[in-house]
Amino acid sequence: MKKKTTNNKTINITQVKSAIGRNKIQKENLISLGLKKIGCSKSIIINKSTEGLIKKINHLIKIEKGWLNA
């Protein structure tokens, strides 16, 4: 049986550019990360799916590294 490991790495993302004029997929990726307006920030846990979302919209967001204190 595999032992589950918890990845406590998190990053803080902030939307710095507008979603107006972007294609539908980029808008959906912003919303799925919880970013709705410019200046909106979220702290998210890093995993493969969120890394993929961030790669698609990295020109619209600012990324700051942080740690989850659990």
N, C-alpha and C positions, 0 to 999 in steps of 0.2 A: 504494500500500500504506500502511495506517495505521501510524503509529509508536506502539508501546506505551509508555504512560507508567506509571510506578509511583507509586502513592499510598502514601506512607509514613506517613500519619496513622493513629494508633491511639488507642484509648481503653481505659481500665481500667474494667471493670464489676464491681460487687460485689452479690451478692444480699443484701437487707436484710429482706425479708419472706418468709414461708413460702408454699409452693405448695399447702398443704393448703386445701381448699375452693375452689380456683380451677378454672376449666373446663379441659378436656383440652387445648385449643389453647395456652393460656398455659403449662401444664406442659411441653408439647412444645417450646415456644419457649425456655424456660429450659434444658432439656436440650440443645437444639441449640446454644446459646451456651456450653455447658460448665459450667453452674451447677447444682449438685445440692443443696447445703445452704446454710443461712443463713451468711453470712460467707465463702463461697467467692468467689474473685476470678479474673478472666481478663483478659488483654490481647488485644484483637481489632483487626483491621484494618478500617477503615471502608469499606464499599461499600454499594450500594443494598440488597442483601439483608439485611445486618446492620442497616442503619438501620430497615428495616421490622420486623424482629424486636424491636428495642429500643423502637420506638414502641408495639408491642402490650403490652409488659410493663414500661413505664417506671415504673409505680407499685410494682413489686417490686424494683427495682434502684437502685443509686447509680452515677452516671456521673462518671468523672474523666478529664479530657483528658490525653493523653500522646503521646509520639512514639516511633516505632520507630527505634532506632539501627542502621541496616543499612549 
